[in-house]
Amino acid sequence: MLGRPPDGAVLARPDFLSGGGEMGARMRAHDWSTSPLGEPETWPHALRTLVRLMLNAKQAMFIAWGPELAFLYNDDYAPIFGAKHPHALGLPFAEVWSDIWKQIAPLVDSTLSGNGVRQEDLLIPMERNGYREDAWFSFSYNPVWDDRGAINGMFCACTETTDKVLAERRVANERERLRELFRQAPGFMAMLTGPQHTFEMVNASYYQLVGHRDILGRPALEALPEVAEQGFREILDTVYTTGEAFVGNGIPILLQREPHGKPERRFVNFVYQPIRDSHGRIFGIFAEGSDVTEAKLSEEGLRASEARIRGILEGMTEGFLLLDQDFRVLQINGEGLRIDGRPENEIVGRPHWEAWPASPGTPVEEAYRRAMTERVPVTLEHYYAFDGRGVWLELRIFPVESGGVAAFFRDVTERRQAAEALSASEARLKAVLENVPVGIIITEAPSGRVVTGNPHAELIFRHPIYPTPDFVAYEQWRLHHPDGRPARPHEYPVARALLTGEATEPEEYLYQRGDGTMAWMRLAAAPIRNDEGEVLASVVAVVDIDLEKKAEEHQRLLINELNHRVKNTLATVQSITSQTLRNAGTMEDARSALEARLFALSRAHDVLTQENWESANLRDVVREAMAPFRHEREKRLHMTGPDVRIAPRVALAIAMALQELATNAVKYGALSNTTGEVNVQWKLAGKDELRLHLVWTEVGGPPVEQPRRRGFGTRLIERSLAHDLNGRAEISFTPAGVVCTVDAPLSEVAAG
């Protein structure tokens, strides 16, 4: 059992956690109190020793300890974790490597049973960077015994060999390709390795030369015993020990080309070229040459062969040029003359640098000299100017047996122009993609792999264009139908365009952007076809319509609010008109009262309109309600109180009440003479519940008597105002002047 420190104890990190780079620092700072391992001070001696070794090692290592196999690792192991680092520290082994646990669990079980495990270049497909990838590892799992002699964990030293395995595969593929080229080469070739000159590779021409004997894998002088006494032993040993190549021309050799037959004399031209490794050490000899027996035996046959070769060269669709060791032009075929545009006598017999004076100092000169001196094939493309016309030529230069070089060349101007046009087209496409104000994503058929996306798409999605290898991975794009359902991979417009070969109509979707917000997008996709009509890819255009959608929603709200307010206003006007006509003595009185009340309502509407009908300042409402009565009496009207934002319905009710009070004051009260004054005061008061307290007070007017009946204005104030404010409104007719008191909860009055 792993112990724990007493509650409240603070322990310094022990020495075995010192050093160790980043992971040493993380282990010292880690909160181990909730870990099954407990505080490091309580760890057993075996675990401490391994941790010190692991942290200071220069190889990727980890330790899995305890019943849950808590995972500890060093700096060199962190890159193997990828995105799992550094959160994996201290977690159970099965949790941190859950994606590969099924594969490695048997190895872990074997180790914990006391049987260590070693693996070389083991393929382990894993998800460590958000996607599945193949990785190869060489490692050993070793059981670890605790202080009581029981296996309580395991220790691993490992190396990721992914790069090595892939490199070996590339080398193997390249070697196989070279073997195939080697096998099909027209001249005889053989690769001999080691001081015994063992045949490692032999092509068909070499087999034909030696009579198709079983020589592969055998030392040369054992496989071909008849050549041992013909000087080839000394030649091979000299090349292998000195590193100097050997060139033989027309060398006679006796070969037993038929089983139990007599040796046959052949003549060969060949090169023994030493082969060196990356450290410069000779490890083999490359033999290359040709059987020139027929040339030696028959001059006439040679001339006939030359004639045939010339015929072949003249019938070739490529230009041919033969140069001697001094780069003098020995031969040029008809296609070469056609490309050059000059007669043969202006070219043949002249050094290359005179025949084409623009060549020196260019890659062409470098290529010819390399092929000549290093005796290796060289390929390049170069721009030539022939008598005022420009031509792109593809040149393939080969060393020849005579010591010179031969060049095959062809006019690739149209191909280069097409490539340049394609490059320009791609540049234009890139410019369009980078500047078009629409998100563009292109996917590849048939897998659905995302090929590219433009910057505007990243701006709309608020995250990079994710690399999705196929349709299944589309779910990470987090596209949703308008009803909120996540879109399945085959439902995406770009997927349907690939699968059906038909363009999709613009469709609206909800998308969870990189910052977590949901936004409306409009998507339309179309397939991209080749000249044969096959679907090669598809493109989807993405338009951000979130503001458009919000504007539509806002417009609907405004229309609904306008309808509601128009209905309320009409109801208010209807009520004012009905009550005014019912209580007016004459039509003139009715007209005057109705006009004044509607003007009061209009001024209140003006205040609310300036505030978008969201709220109004009580001070502005009082000022506008009293404006018609101010003029020469302006110093007789007073208002004081704090800034209070009130709801639209409250603003209308207070404005109508103040209009009624001011009209009554002009007719009968403080504003009917030259000395009266009106004070409108309001304040906020209350402890448990904040309330609005507004008082209208008239002073200095004629004596006031209690009216015999309550008029419409009084009822409007006491009933309608109290109802709209959900509070109390009361008018007192004191001898000194009319007093109107309004008291209402601020929660019912305030906007919002």
N, C-alpha and C positions, 0 to 999 in steps of 0.2 A: 504493500500500500504506500502511496505517496503522501507524505504528511503536509500539514498546512500550518502557517504561523498562527499564534494566538490572535484573537480578534483585536483589531486596533494597532497591531504591531507593524512598524514600517522597517523593512529590511533593506539594506544596501545590496545592490546586485553583486553576486560573487565574482571572483577573479576569472572563473572559467568562461564567462560571457564577455570578457574584455576583447578588444580588437574585433575582427570579423567584418569590417567594412559596414555597408548599409544594413545587412541582416543582423550583425552583431548589435548595432544601434537599435534596430527595431525590437530585437529580443530583450534588450535591457529596458526599453520603454514600454514593452507589452504588458497589459494587465492580465496577469496569470491567475488572479484570484478566482475567476470563474472557470478556469480550465481544469480538466481532469488531471493534468500534470501537477497542478498546485504551484506554489511559489518555487523559483529556481533553487532557493536555499535548501529545499527539502528533497531535491532530486537525488536519486541514488548515484553512487560513485561511478558506475558504468556509464550512465547517461551523461554525467558531467564530462567524463573523459572523451566520449564520442562527440559531444557538442563542441568542446575546445578544439578537437581535431578537425571537425567539419568546418567551423567558422574560419579557421586559419589555413585551410587547404586551398590549393589553386586548381581544384577540379570540382565539377558539379557534384554535390552530395546532398543526401537528405537522410533524416532519421524518422522512423515511425515508432512511437513508443506508447505503451500502456494498452489497456483493453480496447480503447477506441482507436489505437494507432495514431495518436496526435502527430501532426506533420511539422517537422522542423527542417529548414533548408538554408543553404548558404548563398552568397552573392552569385557564384557561378551557376547555381541552379535557377536563379530568378528568370533569366531569359527563356528557359524552357517553359516556364509557366505562362508566358505571354500576359494576357489581360487578367489572369487569375492572381497575379502578384500585385500588391502584397497581402491581399485579403486572406490568403490560404494559411497564413501562419497560425499554428496551433489547432487547426481544424482536423477532423478525422480524415485519414487517408482515403477512405471510400467516398467521402464527400468532395474533397478537392479534385479527385480524378474520377468523378462519377461517370464521365463519358467513355472512359477506357477500363473501368473497373471489371466489367465482365471478362475482358481479355487477360488482365493481370492478376485477378483474384486467385486463380490456381497457383500462380507463382508465389504470391504472398502466403497462401496457405502452406505450400511446401516449405517455404523459408521458416515460418513460425513453428513448423513441426520439427525443425532442426536440420533440414536439408537445404543448404544454400543453393542459389540459382545463378547461373551466368548465361547471358545472351549476347550474341554478336549481331549487330545490324538487324535488330528485330523491328519489323514494321508495326507501328502502333498508330492507327488513324485516330486523331484527337481533335477536340474543339477547345482551343486555348486562346484564340483571337476572334471569337464570334462566328467562326465558320469551320467546317470540317476540312482537315488537311492530312495528308500522309506524312508521317515522320518516322525516322529510323533511329534506333538507339542501341548502343553497346553498354551493358551494365551488369552489375552483380548484386544480388540480394543476399545479405548475410545475416543469420540469426544473431541476436545479442542477448547474453545472459545477464540477469540483474545480480545484485549483491548476494541473493540467496541461492543462486545457481539455477534459476528458472528462466526460460526464454520469455522476455517481456517486451521485445521489440525487434526491429530490424534496421540494418544500416545499408545504404546503397551509395555506391560511387558510379556515376554514369557519365556518358558522353553522347551528345546528339551527333549522329553520323549522317544526317539527312543530306548535307552538301556532299559528303564523300560518296554516299551511295548513288546519288544522282549523277555526280561527276563520273563515277565508274561506269554507270550505264551509258552516259554520253560517250565515254572513251570506247566502251564496247561496241556501241552503235557505229562510232566513227571507224573503229578498227574493222568492223564487219563491212562497212562501206568501202574502206580501202582494200579489204580482201577481195571484194567483188570487182573493184576497178583493177586490182592487181591481177585477178584471175582472167579478166577479159582483155588485158593489155596485149597488143599484137606481138611485141617482142617477148623473149623469154625473160622471166624474172624469178628470183628466189631470195628469201630472207634466211640467213644463216645466223644462229645465235651461239654465244659461248665460245670458249677456246677450242672445243671439239667441232665447231662449225656445224651445228645441228640444223637440219632443214626444219624451219618453222612455217614458212609459207612458200608455195610453189605454184606458178600459174600453168595454164594448159600448154603454152608454148614450151615451157621448160620440160613438162612431162613428155611432150612430143620429141624434144631433143634427146632425152635420155632413154626413150623407149618405154614410157609409161610404167616405169618400175615403182615399187612401193618404197619411197624414199622419205616420206614425211615423218618427222620425229626421230630420224636416224642421223648420226654424224655423216658428213658429206663423203669422207674417204672410206667409210664403211659401206654406205649405200652405193657408192660408185667406186669400187675398189680399183678399177682399171686406170683411173686418173691419178692414183696416189703416186705412181712412179713417173708421171709426166710433168713434174714441176709444180703442180697445183698446190701440194701440201705447203711448199715453201712460200708460194705467193700468198696463200690465205693467212699463214702464220705471220708473215711480214706485215700485211695490211692490218691484222688484228693487234699486233704489238706496237707498230709505229704510228698508226693512225693515218697513214698516207695511202691515198687511193691508188689503184692499179688500173691502167687502161690498156687493153689488148686489142689489136686490130689484125684480123686475118690469122688468128692463132690456130694452128692445127691441133686436133685432139682426136684420140681413138676412143670410141664409145661402143659398148656392146648394146645395141638397140633392140636386139631380138634375143629371147631366152635361148641359151646354149648356142647362140650364133657367133660368127666371127666378128671381132671389133671392126667398126666402120669408121673411116677417116672423115671428119667434118672440119669445116673452117668456121670460126666464130669471131665476131667482134663483141667485146664485153667490157664492163667496168665493175671492179670490186670497190664499193664505196663503204668506208667504215661508218657505223651508226653509233652515235653517242647518246647517253641518257642526260637527264636534266643537270647532272653534276659534271658533265663533260667526260664521263668514263665510257670507253668503248665496250659495247655489249654485243655487237653483232656486225655482220657484213651484208650489204645489199648488193646482190649480183643482178646486173641487167645487161642485156645484149641481144644479139640476133645471129641467126645461123646464116653465114654468107658462103656456104659451100658451093651453091650454084654459081655465085659470082666468080668464085675462084676457078671453078671447073670449066666455065664456058663464058668467054667474053661475048660471044654472040648472044648467049642467053641473057647476059647482063644488058646488052644493048636492047634486046627485045623487051626486057623488063623495064628499062628506062623509057622505051617507047610507050609501053603500057601505062607507066606512071604518068608520062606526059599527057597521054590521052585522058587519064583519070583527072589530072589537074586541070586540063582544058575543059573537061566536062563538069567541073565542080561549079557550084553556085556561090562559092566563096573565093575570095582572092587568095593567091598563094605566092609567097616570096621566100627565096632561098638565099642565105648569106653565108659567105665563108668565114674563116676565123678572123679575117681583117674587116668584117662587115661589108665586104664587097658583094654587090647583087649578082648572083649567079643565074637566077631564073625568076621569072614572074609569069603567071598564067594569064589567060585571056580575060577572066573576070577581074583580076587585079588591074590590068591595063584599062578595062572599061571604067572601073571606079576612079583610077587616077586621071584618065583622060589624055595621056601622052603615049607616043609610040614606044615600042620596046627598046629601040636603040638609044633613047634618051635616058634609060634607066639601067639596063643590064650593063655590067662592067664598071659601074661607078660605085664608090663607097656610099653607103646609105645616107651619110650626113651631107654628101654633095647632091644626091638625087632628091633628098628632101631637106633643104637647108634650114627649115624652121624647126627641125627635130632636136638639135643639140640643146641641152639645158632643160628639156622637158621630161615628163614622166616616161615618154616613149624611149628616149635614150637610156634612162635608168633601167627600164624593163629589158631592152635588148642586151645591155651590158650584164645585167644579172643573169639572164638565161645563158649568156655566153660563158661567163666566168664560173658561175655556181652550177651550171649544167642542170638547171631545174626549169620546169614549165612556168611561164608567167602569163597572166591574163590581165587586160586592162581595157578601158574605153578612153578614146582620145579624140579631140576635135582637130581635124585637118582643114587647111585652106588650100584648095586645088584651083589655081588659075582664077582666083576671084570668087570661087564658090566654096561654101563651108560644108563639111561632111563629118558626121560622127562615125568613127570606125571602132568595131570591137576586134581586138587583136589577141590571138593566142599564139604565144611564141614558145617553141620547143627546141631543145638542143638536139642536134643530129649527129650521126656516127662519124661524119667527116670532121667533126670539130666545130662546125659552124652552127647556125640556127635556122629554123624554118618558121615562118609566120603565116598563120591563116587569119584572114581579116574579111569582114563583111560590113556593108553599109547599114548602120542601125539608126540613121537620122530620124526616120519616121517613128521608130520606137521611142527614141529620146524625146522627140517633140510631143508624142502622146503622153509620155511620163511627165514631161514638164507641164503639159496641159492639164493632166490629172492633178498634179501637185498644185497648180494654180486654182483648179476647180475646188480642191480640198481646202485651199487657203480661203477662197471666197466663201465656201460653205462654213468654215470655221468663223469667219468674220460675221456672216449672217447669224449663225447660232449664238455668237457672243453679244450681238447687238439687238437681235429681235426682241421686242417687249413681250414675248410669250415664252413660257417654259417648254423646252423641247427635250424629249428623251427618245433614243433610238435603241431598238432591241434586235437581236439576231435570230433568224430562223435556223433550224426548227426548235432550238432549245429554249428560246425566250431570254437568252442572256442579255443583260443590259450592256450596250456597247459604249454609249456616251450620253451625256446630258449637258445642256448649256448653263451658263452662270445664272440666267434668270430663273431656271428651274430650281436651283439651289436657293435663290433668294425667296421664291414662293414657298418652298418646303421648309426653309430655315434649317437645313442640314445638307451635308454633301450628298451627291448621287451615289446611293449604296451600290456596291458591286453584287448584283444578283446573278448567280450562274444559271438559273433556270426558272420556270414558272413557279415552282413550289416556293421559292424564296420570296415571291412577291408579297407575302403576308407581312413582311417586315416594313412595307411601305405604309401600313396602317390606314388604308382607305376604307371608308364607310359609306353605305347607302344613305339616302336622305332620312330614312327612318331609324338610323343609328346602327343597323346591322353591319358587322365587318364584311367587306367584300372578299369573296374567296378568290384564289389565284386565277382560275379560269374565267372569272367575271370581270376582270380588269379589261378596259377597252383595248389596251395594247395587246393583251393575250388573245382576245376575241378576233382582233384584226389578223394576228398570225395564224390562228387555228382555222378561221373561216375564209380568210382571204378577202374579206369584205370590210369596207370602211365603216366606222361607227358614227352615229349622229352625236352631236355635242350633248353630253350628259353631265348632270350636276351631282357632285359627291361631297361628303364631309371628309376632311383629312386632318389627322393629328400631326401637327407640325413639330419640328425639332425642339421647339421651346415648350411643348406640351399643350399649346392652345389648339382648339378646333377651328377650322376655317373652311369656307365653301370654295370648291374648285369646279371649273367646267373642263371636262376632258373630251377630246375627240381623237380617234386613232385611225390610221390608214396603212394598208400593206405597201411595201416597196417591192416591185417586181423587176426581173431582168428582161432582156429582149425576148426570151422564150415564154414569158408569162409566169415563171416560177417565183414564188414569194421568197425573197432573200432576207427581208427584215420588215420591221414596222416602225412607224413613228407616231408618237402621241404628243399632241399639243395641250399644254396646261395653262389655263387662265385663272388668275385669282379673282373670284367674284364675291369675296367676303364683304367688301364695302358695299357692293351693289346689293347683296342680300340684306345687309343691315339697313341700307337706305330704303329698300322696299318695306322692310318691317317697320322702320320709323315712319314711313309715309302712311302705312296702314294705321299705326297708332295715332298719327296726327288727324287722319280722316275720322277715326272713331271718336277722338277727343273733340274735334270740331262739331261732329254731329251731336255729341252729348251737350256741348256748350251752347250750340244754337237752340237745341230743345229747351235747355234751362233758361236761356235768355228770353225766348218766346214766352215761356211760362211766366217769367217775371213780368214781362211787358203786359201780358194778358191780365195778370193779377193787379198790376198798378192801374191799368186802364179801367178794369171793372170796379175797383174800389174808388177810384177818383170820380168816375161818372155817378156812382151810387151816392156819394157824399157831397157832390157839388150843387150849389144853389142855382147857378145859371150856367149856360154853355160857355160863356166867357171865363167864368171861374174854373170850369172843368178844363178848358183849353190851356189856361195859364198854369194850373197845377200839374196837368199831365205833361206839358212841355218842360216844366222845371224838373220834374221827377225823371223824365227820359234823358234830359241833359246830364243830370247827376249820374244816372246809370252809364251814359256814354263816356263821361270823364273817368269814371272808375274803370271802364273797359280800356280806355287809353293807357292808364297806368299799368294794367295787367298785360296789355299787348306789348308794351316796352320791355316787359320781363318775360316774354314768351309764355304768358299764362301759367308760369310755374309758381310764382309767389309775388308779393309786393311788399314794399316798405310801408309800415303804418303811417309814418310821417308824410310820405308822398300821397297816400290816400286822403289824409286829413287836409293837406294843403290844396289838392285839387277839388275836394268837396267844398271848401270854403272860398275858392277863388272867385266865384261870381259875386260874393258879398264883401269882397275886400276893398277895392278901389279907394274912394276917399276915406273910408273908415278903416283903412289897413292897420292903423295903430290901435284900433279897438278890438282886433281879433288876435288872440294869443294861443300858442300851442307849445307844449313842452312834454318831453318824454324820451325814453331811450329808443334806439333802432330795434325794431321788431319786425321779422319777416312773417307775414300772415298769408293764409291760403286764399285762393281766388274767391271762393264763396263767402268767406269772412270779409274780404275787402269790399265786395259788392254790398253786403248787408250793412257794414259800417258807413259806407259812402251814402247809401240811401237814407240811413238814420240821421246823419249829420245834415243832409240836405233838408230833411223835414224840420229839424230843430232850427236851422238857420232861417228857413222861410218863415217859421212861426215867430222867430226873434225879430225879423224885419217888420212883420205885420203888427205884432202885439208886445214884443219883449224888448230886450236891451238894445236891439239895433233899430228900434222904431223912433228913437230920439237922437240927440247929438252927443249924449254923454255916456250912454251905456257901453259896456264891454262884455266880451265873451271869452272865456278861458276853456281850452280843451287840454286836459292833462291826462297822462297815462303812465303807468308804472308796472313793474313786475314784482310780485310779492308772494310770500308763502314759504314754509319750510318743507313740509312733507310733499306738497304739490305746488309747483310754480303756477301762478295765475296772473292773468292780465286784468288790470283795474283801470278803467277809463271813465273820466267824469267830465260832463259838459256843465259849465256854471255860467249863469247870466247875472250881472250886477249893474246897477246904475240905470236900469230901465224903469218904466212905469210900474206902480204896484201891481202885483199879480194876484188874481183871485182863482180859486179852485173852479175849473170848468164844470158846468152842469152835466155834460156828457163827454165821453171819450171819443175823439175824432179818429179819422183813418190814420193820420200821422202818428198819433199816440199808440194806436193799436199796432201799426207797422213796426214801431220801435220796440214796444214791450213784448210783442208776441214773435214777430218774424226774426228780430235780432236775437232774442233769447234762444229761439229754436236753432238758428244757424250757428250760434256760438256754443250751443249746449250749456248755456249758463243762465245768468240773471240780468235783466234789463229793466230799469225802473225810472219813471219820470215823476219828479216832485215839483208841485206848483207852490213854492214858498213865496211869501210877500216880497222878498228881496229879488226874486228872479227864479226862472225855471232851472232845475238841476236834474240832469239825466246821468244815472250811474249804471255802468256796465261792468259785470264781473264774470269771468269765464276761465276755465282751465286752459293753460297755455298749450297743452297737448291737443286740444280741439281747435285752437286758433292758429297755431304756427304752421308754416308750410312744411310739407314732407312728413 
